[in-house]
């Protein structure tokens, strides 16, 4: 039985059996997340469902705390509203759906119990690059067709600002001289990266203002491979809608590409090729939906989304040697956590059948060749593409710490190049130059 009390009526209603005949399998989620009390796969009477309990009373750090502000990125009731209102079905006609809501229960203690379909598909953490490209084409089609959608008083606003606020102030910003002298960092982080990341930190407010001024789209805002499962031919199932709200076109794509590597689904040397193919597919999806906007603004949204990772630098040395495979930065992404709440990053697969448990990833395909990408006269990334040793990504926990640092270094260098491209592109589109210049 889960630690959070389960009303007998819930189990009987969803599975048709008494609680003592149901099996509760805890599913991984980040324990720091203040919104999620727990997640379980519940089996009984020949049926399965996923139970996710939303709470506002869990003790956690300020950066992870549940919020009572309906517009805040960590508003604790949002996922229940998204499912109950039907908003989670808004992209179904374009190949992206949510798990079916089986039951939503307001509990006497004030918590909310979401009973959701247990999706048996393969998680995107185990997809080939080609399948990622197919998915982001569907995303472009969906966001182009729906646009900003209908506003609701509980949809998040200024999500990036909320999410990065605690990552960039004073001693909380993990940029330490000693950390950058650590052997893992000296060996695996490219020269000049520290200055590039410091510049991104310096320009944070400019990046956030640019992102908030770009064309809008209803956005998932936690759109990581760990939150995507195959749903049959031509369909993706998107999990964990707890952050959903207003975002820029290209923002969800930026999260998806970055976390495909930070979550160790794909090796970092495949990111440049995947980014090119995925961006082209996303644009094609937008155009196929009837969207007729300026694609340079979409490109700017993708590149400026690098600000989401402004808090990721070198870890303090005390954390370096025992850092978990899912990177330990402020967003703590990694692993295939399926119904873990808005910040439930890290760990093994949390939702989706026998194939969804972090099996090895087969790398390859036309999107994995690392060629240079040129947009608007600047190079998006050609990047280091040669690993010192073969990389076998088989999910979190499988990579030695040195390899994880090399992957992190390459990814941060890629994000720094996105940021540099955004600084060049924005003034051409009428934005003021970044404080640090071009």
Residue pairs with C-beta under 8 A, 6 or more apart in sequence:
1 19
1 24
2 24
2 26
2 38
2 40
2 51
2 53
3 38
4 37
4 38
4 53
4 55
4 111
5 107
5 109
6 19
6 24
6 51
6 113
7 105
7 107
7 113
8 18
8 19
10 51
10 103
10 105
10 113
10 115
11 17
11 18
11 19
11 22
11 42
11 44
12 18
13 103
14 42
14 47
14 49
14 102
14 103
14 115
15 22
15 42
15 43
15 44
15 45
15 47
15 49
16 44
16 45
16 47
17 44
17 45
21 44
21 45
22 42
22 43
22 44
22 45
23 42
23 43
23 44
24 40
24 41
24 42
24 51
25 40
25 41
25 42
25 43
26 38
26 39
26 40
27 39
27 40
27 41
27 50
27 337
27 338
27 339
27 340
27 350
27 351
28 39
28 335
28 337
28 340
28 346
28 347
28 348
28 349
28 350
29 36
29 38
29 39
29 337
29 339
29 340
29 341
29 344
29 347
29 350
30 36
30 64
30 332
30 337
30 340
30 341
30 343
30 344
30 345
30 346
30 347
31 60
32 60
32 61
32 64
32 332
32 343
33 58
33 60
33 64
33 340
33 341
33 342
33 343
33 344
34 55
34 56
34 58
34 59
34 60
34 64
34 65
34 66
34 74
34 76
34 343
35 54
35 55
35 56
35 58
35 66
35 74
35 76
35 242
35 341
35 342
35 343
36 52
36 53
36 54
36 55
36 58
36 340
36 341
36 344
37 53
37 54
37 55
37 58
37 111
38 51
38 52
38 53
39 50
39 51
39 52
39 53
39 338
39 339
39 340
39 344
39 350
39 351
40 50
40 51
41 48
41 49
41 50
41 51
41 118
41 351
42 48
42 49
42 50
42 51
42 115
48 118
49 102
49 115
49 116
49 117
49 118
50 99
50 115
50 116
50 117
50 118
50 338
50 339
50 351
51 113
51 114
51 115
51 116
52 79
52 113
52 114
52 116
52 339
52 341
53 107
53 111
53 112
53 113
53 114
54 76
54 77
54 79
54 80
54 111
54 112
54 113
54 114
54 242
54 341
55 66
55 76
55 110
55 111
55 112
56 66
56 68
56 76
56 77
56 110
57 66
57 110
57 111
58 66
62 166
63 166
63 167
63 330
64 74
64 343
65 74
66 74
66 75
66 76
67 73
67 74
67 75
67 76
68 75
68 76
69 75
70 77
70 78
70 153
70 154
71 153
71 154
71 155
71 156
71 157
71 158
71 245
72 156
72 162
73 156
73 159
73 162
73 163
73 221
73 243
73 245
73 342
74 162
74 342
74 343
75 154
75 156
77 112
77 154
78 154
78 155
78 156
78 241
78 242
78 243
78 244
78 245
78 342
79 114
79 240
79 241
79 242
79 244
79 341
79 342
80 104
80 112
80 114
81 87
81 152
81 154
82 88
82 98
82 241
82 242
82 244
83 98
83 101
83 104
83 114
83 116
83 241
84 101
84 104
85 152
87 149
87 152
87 241
87 244
88 97
88 98
88 101
88 241
89 97
89 98
90 142
90 146
90 149
90 218
91 97
91 142
91 146
91 238
93 145
94 138
94 141
94 142
94 145
94 146
94 289
95 138
95 141
95 142
95 234
95 235
95 236
96 135
96 138
96 139
96 142
96 235
96 236
96 237
96 238
97 231
97 235
97 236
97 237
97 238
98 237
98 238
98 239
98 241
99 116
99 117
99 118
99 119
99 237
99 239
99 339
99 351
100 116
100 117
101 114
101 115
101 116
101 117
102 115
102 116
102 117
103 113
103 114
103 115
104 112
104 113
104 114
104 115
105 112
105 113
105 115
106 112
107 113
114 339
116 339
118 351
118 352
118 353
119 229
119 231
119 237
119 239
119 338
119 351
119 352
119 353
120 352
120 353
120 354
120 355
120 356
121 229
121 230
121 231
121 232
121 237
121 352
121 353
121 355
121 356
122 229
122 230
122 352
122 355
122 356
123 225
123 226
123 228
123 229
123 230
123 336
123 338
123 349
123 352
123 355
123 356
123 358
124 131
124 132
124 135
124 225
124 226
124 227
124 228
124 229
124 230
124 236
124 265
124 336
125 225
125 226
125 263
125 265
125 335
125 336
125 349
125 358
125 361
125 395
126 265
126 336
126 355
126 356
126 358
126 359
126 360
126 361
127 135
127 225
127 230
127 265
127 361
128 361
128 362
128 363
128 364
128 365
129 266
129 270
129 273
129 274
129 277
129 363
129 364
129 365
129 366
129 367
129 368
130 365
130 366
130 367
131 230
132 225
132 256
132 260
132 266
132 274
132 278
132 367
133 274
133 277
133 278
133 281
133 367
134 281
135 228
135 236
135 256
136 253
136 256
136 278
136 281
136 282
136 285
137 281
137 282
137 284
137 285
138 234
138 236
138 285
139 223
139 252
139 253
139 256
139 282
139 285
140 253
140 281
140 282
140 283
140 284
140 285
140 286
140 288
140 289
141 285
141 286
141 288
141 289
142 285
142 289
143 217
143 218
143 219
143 249
143 252
143 285
143 286
143 289
144 285
144 286
144 287
144 288
144 289
144 290
144 291
145 289
145 290
145 291
146 217
146 218
147 216
147 217
147 218
147 291
148 216
148 217
148 218
148 246
149 218
151 246
155 218
155 244
155 245
155 246
156 162
156 221
156 243
156 244
156 245
156 246
157 245
157 246
158 208
158 212
158 246
159 219
159 221
159 243
159 245
159 246
159 247
160 208
160 211
160 212
160 251
160 305
160 307
160 308
161 208
161 212
163 308
163 331
164 204
164 208
164 307
164 308
164 310
164 311
164 330
166 172
166 311
166 330
167 173
167 310
167 311
167 329
167 330
168 201
168 204
168 310
168 311
173 201
173 311
173 313
174 311
174 312
174 313
174 314
174 315
174 316
174 329
175 194
175 197
175 198
175 201
175 313
175 314
176 314
176 316
176 317
178 316
178 317
179 185
179 313
179 314
179 315
179 316
179 317
179 320
180 186
180 189
180 194
180 314
182 314
182 317
182 320
184 320
184 321
184 401
184 402
184 405
185 314
185 320
185 405
185 409
187 402
187 405
187 406
188 402
188 405
188 406
188 408
188 409
189 314
189 405
189 408
189 409
189 412
189 413
190 384
190 409
190 410
190 413
193 409
193 412
193 413
193 416
194 313
194 314
196 412
196 413
196 416
196 419
196 420
197 310
197 312
197 313
197 412
197 416
199 416
199 419
199 436
200 207
200 306
200 307
200 310
200 415
200 416
200 419
201 310
202 435
202 436
203 307
203 419
203 423
203 434
203 435
203 436
204 307
204 310
206 432
206 434
206 435
207 304
207 306
207 307
207 310
207 419
207 422
207 434
208 307
210 300
210 304
210 422
210 426
210 431
211 248
211 251
211 301
211 304
211 305
211 307
212 248
213 431
214 248
214 249
214 250
214 297
214 300
214 301
214 304
215 248
215 249
215 293
215 297
215 298
215 301
216 246
216 247
216 248
216 249
217 247
217 248
217 249
217 251
217 252
218 244
218 245
218 246
218 247
219 244
219 245
219 246
219 247
219 248
219 251
219 252
220 227
220 238
220 241
220 243
220 244
220 252
221 243
221 244
221 245
221 247
221 251
221 252
221 255
222 240
222 242
222 243
222 255
222 342
223 238
223 252
223 253
223 255
223 256
224 255
224 256
224 259
224 260
224 263
224 333
224 345
225 256
225 259
225 260
225 263
225 265
225 336
226 259
226 263
226 265
226 333
226 334
226 335
226 336
226 337
226 338
226 345
227 238
227 239
227 240
227 337
227 338
228 236
228 237
228 238
228 239
229 236
229 237
229 239
229 338
229 351
229 352
229 356
230 236
230 237
231 237
239 338
239 339
239 351
240 337
240 338
240 339
240 340
240 341
240 342
240 344
242 341
242 342
243 342
248 301
248 304
248 305
249 286
249 293
249 297
249 298
249 301
250 282
250 298
250 299
250 300
250 301
250 302
250 305
251 301
251 302
251 305
253 278
253 279
253 282
253 302
253 305
254 301
254 302
254 303
254 305
254 306
254 308
254 418
255 305
255 308
256 278
257 271
257 274
257 275
257 278
258 305
258 306
258 308
258 309
258 411
258 415
259 265
259 333
259 334
260 266
260 271
260 274
261 267
261 268
261 270
261 271
261 407
261 410
261 411
262 309
262 326
262 327
262 333
262 334
262 407
262 408
262 411
263 326
263 333
263 334
263 335
263 336
263 345
263 396
264 325
264 326
264 334
264 335
264 393
264 395
264 396
264 398
264 399
264 404
264 407
265 361
265 393
266 274
266 361
266 363
266 368
266 393
267 363
267 387
267 391
267 393
267 407
268 383
268 406
268 407
268 410
268 411
268 414
269 370
269 383
269 384
269 385
269 386
269 387
269 391
269 410
270 363
270 367
270 368
270 370
271 381
271 383
271 410
271 411
271 414
272 370
272 371
272 372
272 373
272 380
272 381
272 382
272 383
272 385
272 414
273 366
273 367
273 368
273 369
273 370
273 371
274 367
274 368
275 373
275 380
275 381
275 414
276 367
276 371
276 373
276 380
277 366
277 367
278 367
279 299
279 302
279 373
282 298
283 295
283 298
286 293
286 295
286 298
294 429
296 376
296 425
296 428
296 429
297 429
299 375
299 376
299 421
299 425
300 422
300 425
300 426
300 429
302 418
303 380
303 418
303 419
303 421
303 422
303 425
304 418
304 419
304 422
304 426
305 418
306 415
306 416
306 418
306 419
306 422
307 419
308 331
309 329
309 331
309 412
309 415
311 329
311 330
311 331
312 327
312 329
312 330
312 331
312 408
312 412
313 412
314 320
315 323
315 328
315 329
319 328
320 401
320 405
321 401
322 401
323 401
323 404
324 334
324 346
324 396
324 397
325 334
325 335
325 395
325 396
325 397
325 398
325 399
325 404
326 332
326 333
326 334
326 335
326 345
326 346
326 347
326 396
327 333
327 334
327 404
327 408
331 343
331 345
332 343
332 345
332 346
333 345
333 346
334 345
334 346
334 347
334 396
335 345
335 346
335 347
335 348
335 349
335 358
335 395
335 396
336 347
336 348
336 349
336 350
336 356
336 358
336 395
337 344
337 345
337 346
337 347
337 348
337 349
337 350
338 349
338 350
338 351
338 352
338 356
339 350
339 351
340 347
340 350
344 350
346 396
347 396
348 357
348 358
348 395
348 396
348 397
349 356
349 357
349 358
358 394
358 395
358 396
359 394
359 395
360 392
360 393
360 394
360 395
361 393
361 394
361 395
363 393
370 382
370 383
370 385
371 382
372 379
372 380
372 381
372 382
373 379
373 380
373 381
373 382
374 380
375 421
375 425
376 421
376 424
376 425
376 428
377 424
378 420
378 421
378 424
378 425
379 417
379 421
380 417
380 418
380 421
381 414
381 417
381 418
383 410
383 413
383 414
383 417
384 410
384 413
387 406
388 406
389 403
391 403
391 407
392 398
393 399
399 407
423 433
423 434
423 436
423 437
423 438
424 438
426 432
426 433
426 434
427 433
427 438
